[in-house]
Amino acid sequence: MRNFLSLLFSGLLFFSCNNEKTKSAVETKETPDEVPVETIAKQVSVPVVADPNEKLLGSYVGPFGRNKITFLITKIAGDSVVGRTIVGGNDRPFYGTFKKDGSFYFFNGKEPGDHKDDGVFDFVIDENELDILYGGWKPYAKGRPEKEYNLQRKKFQYRTDVGDYPQASQRLLKPEDVENEMKEDLEFMRNEIFARHGFCFNKRHLRQQFEMQEWYVPNTVDIKGFLTEIEKKNIAMIKRYEKYADEYGDEYGR
């Protein structure tokens, strides 16, 4: 009898402990108030309302005096606009405001003024023709000419299949690819690699050479970090042959 009571007592104690564990597990289960915010966010679909002015962001390209300009609108918030222009070997920011009148957006963007070529851009975009940006630029420096421009929306794209010497960006060059080229052609071949990356040349004769090319879009004045390993090796090789051409003159490449 005493053994039976001991067994019964042990069973009741075991059942009670298990019951407490079950109850504890139920009580400690996450309630909705304790669910992480990230989990709730994933479960609830919140509609995202796009800023109607985002359609104005982008890059526009075209003639700017004797040069080619890339005009970028990078940020619009409220009535403020931020952007940058790449022209004549310079990459300059601008900041300003805009307002809408009918279907037209009127912008005023000012460059910092700490560069001799800085000035003020006044430009217009019609929401019915979002691919066109036109306006005028007035320099801060007195006596310098003002400029007008009519630009087309165009996005820079790095391509290895454009230019007269596309192989210089596609594969490692062989001696036979360069040894019969004249110095001027080698210089063009080398700089064409930079042009494919959208490099804006400071030297006028190089700008004039590439700005006539439809595929060329000025996009940066700092080429570091953009060149591929193939291009770096080809540039080094072309420069060696340029040096040879300069030293041997008429005897080279004939």
ZIWOVEN-V225142 format. One record per residue. N is the residue number from 0. RES is the residue in three letters. PHI is phi in whole degrees, 0 to 359 (NA if undefined). PSI is psi as a letter, one per 20 degrees, with the letter a starting at -180 (none if undefined). D_FIRST is the distance of its C-alpha to the first C-alpha in Angstrom with 2 decimals. Layout:
((N | RES | PHI | PSI | D_FIRST) (N | RES | PHI | PSI | D_FIRST))
This chain:
((0 | MET | NA | g | 0.00) (1 | ARG | 296 | h | 3.76) (2 | ASN | 297 | g | 5.35) (3 | PHE | 298 | g | 5.04) (4 | LEU | 296 | h | 6.30) (5 | SER | 296 | g | 8.62) (6 | LEU | 296 | g | 9.87) (7 | LEU | 297 | g | 10.48) (8 | PHE | 297 | g | 12.25) (9 | SER | 296 | g | 14.19) (10 | GLY | 295 | g | 15.28) (11 | LEU | 297 | g | 16.49) (12 | LEU | 296 | g | 18.30) (13 | PHE | 298 | g | 19.89) (14 | PHE | 296 | g | 21.03) (15 | SER | 295 | g | 22.43) (16 | CYS | 296 | g | 24.37) (17 | ASN | 297 | h | 25.79) (18 | ASN | 295 | h | 26.78) (19 | GLU | 294 | g | 28.55) (20 | LYS | 297 | g | 30.37) (21 | THR | 297 | g | 31.50) (22 | LYS | 296 | g | 32.63) (23 | SER | 297 | g | 34.41) (24 | ALA | 295 | g | 36.14) (25 | VAL | 293 | g | 37.31) (26 | GLU | 290 | h | 38.55) (27 | THR | 269 | i | 40.45) (28 | LYS | 297 | q | 42.14) (29 | GLU | 302 | p | 45.96) (30 | THR | 263 | r | 47.40) (31 | PRO | 305 | h | 51.06) (32 | ASP | 291 | h | 52.10) (33 | GLU | 258 | i | 50.82) (34 | VAL | 290 | p | 52.39) (35 | PRO | 305 | q | 55.18) (36 | VAL | 301 | h | 58.68) (37 | GLU | 299 | h | 59.72) (38 | THR | 294 | g | 57.14) (39 | ILE | 297 | g | 58.34) (40 | ALA | 298 | h | 61.93) (41 | LYS | 289 | h | 61.30) (42 | GLN | 275 | h | 59.76) (43 | VAL | 255 | p | 62.52) (44 | SER | 270 | o | 66.00) (45 | VAL | 255 | o | 68.63) (46 | PRO | 296 | p | 72.19) (47 | VAL | 262 | p | 74.64) (48 | VAL | 265 | o | 78.00) (49 | ALA | 285 | q | 80.79) (50 | ASP | 287 | p | 83.59) (51 | PRO | 299 | h | 86.69) (52 | ASN | 276 | i | 88.84) (53 | GLU | 298 | h | 87.06) (54 | LYS | 295 | i | 89.50) (55 | LEU | 274 | i | 92.19) (56 | LEU | 291 | q | 90.54) (57 | GLY | 144 | a | 92.01) (58 | SER | 241 | q | 95.04) (59 | TYR | 233 | p | 98.64) (60 | VAL | 230 | q | 101.35) (61 | GLY | 169 | a | 105.14) (62 | PRO | 293 | q | 108.49) (63 | PHE | 217 | n | 108.84) (64 | GLY | 66 | c | 112.42) (65 | ARG | 269 | j | 113.15) (66 | ASN | 244 | r | 109.48) (67 | LYS | 254 | p | 106.41) (68 | ILE | 241 | q | 103.61) (69 | THR | 248 | p | 99.92) (70 | PHE | 248 | o | 98.79) (71 | LEU | 247 | p | 95.03) (72 | ILE | 260 | o | 93.24) (73 | THR | 255 | h | 89.82) (74 | LYS | 205 | p | 88.25) (75 | ILE | 226 | p | 88.79) (76 | ALA | 213 | p | 86.95) (77 | GLY | 63 | c | 88.16) (78 | ASP | 249 | j | 91.93) (79 | SER | 254 | q | 91.83) (80 | VAL | 225 | q | 92.66) (81 | VAL | 229 | q | 92.24) (82 | GLY | 195 | a | 93.84) (83 | ARG | 204 | q | 95.96) (84 | THR | 233 | q | 99.10) (85 | ILE | 236 | o | 100.07) (86 | VAL | 199 | q | 103.81) (87 | GLY | 59 | k | 106.48) (88 | GLY | 82 | j | 104.05) (89 | ASN | 241 | q | 102.24) (90 | ASP | 240 | o | 98.76) (91 | ARG | 237 | p | 98.88) (92 | PRO | 277 | r | 96.33) (93 | PHE | 218 | q | 97.24) (94 | TYR | 223 | q | 95.56) (95 | GLY | 186 | b | 96.63) (96 | THR | 228 | r | 96.11) (97 | PHE | 209 | r | 96.70) (98 | LYS | 215 | q | 97.14) (99 | LYS | 250 | p | 97.27) (100 | ASP | 225 | o | 100.21) (101 | GLY | 68 | c | 99.94) (102 | SER | 264 | j | 98.97) (103 | PHE | 256 | p | 100.26) (104 | TYR | 253 | p | 98.40) (105 | PHE | 252 | p | 100.69) (106 | PHE | 245 | q | 99.63) (107 | ASN | 226 | o | 100.97) (108 | GLY | 236 | p | 99.69) (109 | LYS | 251 | p | 100.91) (110 | GLU | 280 | q | 100.84) (111 | PRO | 303 | h | 100.11) (112 | GLY | 97 | j | 103.76) (113 | ASP | 263 | j | 103.34) (114 | HIS | 229 | q | 105.03) (115 | LYS | 299 | h | 108.70) (116 | ASP | 261 | j | 107.94) (117 | ASP | 285 | q | 105.55) (118 | GLY | 190 | b | 106.32) (119 | VAL | 237 | p | 105.03) (120 | PHE | 259 | p | 103.97) (121 | ASP | 243 | p | 104.47) (122 | PHE | 217 | r | 103.16) (123 | VAL | 227 | q | 102.22) (124 | ILE | 228 | p | 99.79) (125 | ASP | 266 | p | 100.05) (126 | GLU | 295 | i | 96.67) (127 | ASN | 273 | i | 98.53) (128 | GLU | 222 | m | 99.65) (129 | LEU | 291 | i | 96.80) (130 | ASP | 270 | j | 98.23) (131 | ILE | 235 | p | 101.29) (132 | LEU | 232 | p | 101.65) (133 | TYR | 220 | q | 105.08) (134 | GLY | 167 | b | 106.63) (135 | GLY | 221 | r | 108.54) (136 | TRP | 230 | p | 108.14) (137 | LYS | 239 | p | 110.08) (138 | PRO | 287 | q | 110.19) (139 | TYR | 289 | h | 109.87) (140 | ALA | 291 | p | 112.79) (141 | LYS | 289 | q | 116.13) (142 | GLY | 89 | i | 118.65) (143 | ARG | 270 | q | 116.17) (144 | PRO | 287 | q | 116.24) (145 | GLU | 279 | r | 113.67) (146 | LYS | 225 | q | 112.01) (147 | GLU | 247 | q | 110.90) (148 | TYR | 208 | q | 108.33) (149 | ASN | 223 | o | 106.91) (150 | LEU | 248 | q | 103.73) (151 | GLN | 252 | q | 101.58) (152 | ARG | 296 | p | 97.80) (153 | LYS | 204 | p | 96.96) (154 | LYS | 261 | p | 93.89) (155 | PHE | 296 | p | 94.23) (156 | GLN | 217 | p | 92.84) (157 | TYR | 286 | p | 92.91) (158 | ARG | 226 | q | 94.40) (159 | THR | 258 | j | 95.52) (160 | ASP | 251 | j | 97.78) (161 | VAL | 242 | q | 100.50) (162 | GLY | 100 | r | 103.66) (163 | ASP | 278 | h | 106.38) (164 | TYR | 230 | m | 104.23) (165 | PRO | 298 | h | 100.66) (166 | GLN | 299 | h | 99.98) (167 | ALA | 291 | i | 99.83) (168 | SER | 249 | i | 96.49) (169 | GLN | 257 | h | 95.22) (170 | ARG | 207 | r | 95.59) (171 | LEU | 291 | p | 96.88) (172 | LEU | 286 | q | 100.66) (173 | LYS | 253 | q | 102.75) (174 | PRO | 308 | h | 106.07) (175 | GLU | 293 | i | 107.95) (176 | ASP | 284 | h | 106.47) (177 | VAL | 233 | h | 108.25) (178 | GLU | 292 | h | 110.98) (179 | ASN | 255 | j | 113.67) (180 | GLU | 271 | q | 112.94) (181 | MET | 282 | r | 115.27) (182 | LYS | 303 | g | 114.07) (183 | GLU | 297 | h | 114.07) (184 | ASP | 289 | h | 111.99) (185 | LEU | 294 | h | 109.49) (186 | GLU | 298 | g | 109.14) (187 | PHE | 296 | g | 108.53) (188 | MET | 302 | g | 105.97) (189 | ARG | 294 | g | 104.03) (190 | ASN | 286 | h | 104.10) (191 | GLU | 296 | h | 103.18) (192 | ILE | 298 | g | 99.75) (193 | PHE | 296 | h | 99.37) (194 | ALA | 297 | h | 100.74) (195 | ARG | 297 | h | 98.08) (196 | HIS | 271 | j | 95.53) (197 | GLY | 81 | k | 97.49) (198 | PHE | 294 | p | 99.04) (199 | CYS | 266 | o | 101.66) (200 | PHE | 282 | p | 104.62) (201 | ASN | 279 | h | 106.54) (202 | LYS | 284 | p | 109.64) (203 | ARG | 298 | g | 111.75) (204 | HIS | 295 | h | 113.04) (205 | LEU | 286 | g | 109.48) (206 | ARG | 302 | g | 108.43) (207 | GLN | 296 | h | 111.44) (208 | GLN | 295 | g | 110.68) (209 | PHE | 271 | h | 107.11) (210 | GLU | 290 | i | 107.39) (211 | MET | 279 | i | 109.58) (212 | GLN | 275 | p | 106.65) (213 | GLU | 298 | h | 104.70) (214 | TRP | 283 | i | 101.42) (215 | TYR | 279 | p | 101.73) (216 | VAL | 231 | o | 99.73) (217 | PRO | 303 | p | 99.85) (218 | ASN | 221 | i | 96.28) (219 | THR | 201 | q | 96.00) (220 | VAL | 246 | j | 98.11) (221 | ASP | 232 | o | 95.50) (222 | ILE | 273 | i | 94.94) (223 | LYS | 300 | p | 92.47) (224 | GLY | 89 | i | 89.18) (225 | PHE | 259 | h | 90.57) (226 | LEU | 293 | p | 92.42) (227 | THR | 279 | r | 90.67) (228 | GLU | 297 | h | 90.77) (229 | ILE | 298 | g | 93.27) (230 | GLU | 294 | h | 95.49) (231 | LYS | 300 | g | 95.39) (232 | LYS | 292 | h | 96.54) (233 | ASN | 292 | h | 99.23) (234 | ILE | 298 | g | 100.54) (235 | ALA | 298 | g | 100.92) (236 | MET | 292 | g | 102.74) (237 | ILE | 298 | g | 105.07) (238 | LYS | 298 | h | 105.95) (239 | ARG | 298 | g | 107.01) (240 | TYR | 287 | h | 109.33) (241 | GLU | 298 | g | 110.65) (242 | LYS | 296 | g | 111.65) (243 | TYR | 299 | g | 113.39) (244 | ALA | 297 | h | 115.22) (245 | ASP | 289 | h | 116.41) (246 | GLU | 285 | g | 117.62) (247 | TYR | 265 | i | 119.42) (248 | GLY | 56 | c | 120.80) (249 | ASP | 295 | i | 122.96) (250 | GLU | 281 | i | 122.00) (251 | TYR | 269 | p | 118.36) (252 | GLY | 69 | k | 117.13) (253 | ARG | 251 | none | 120.52))
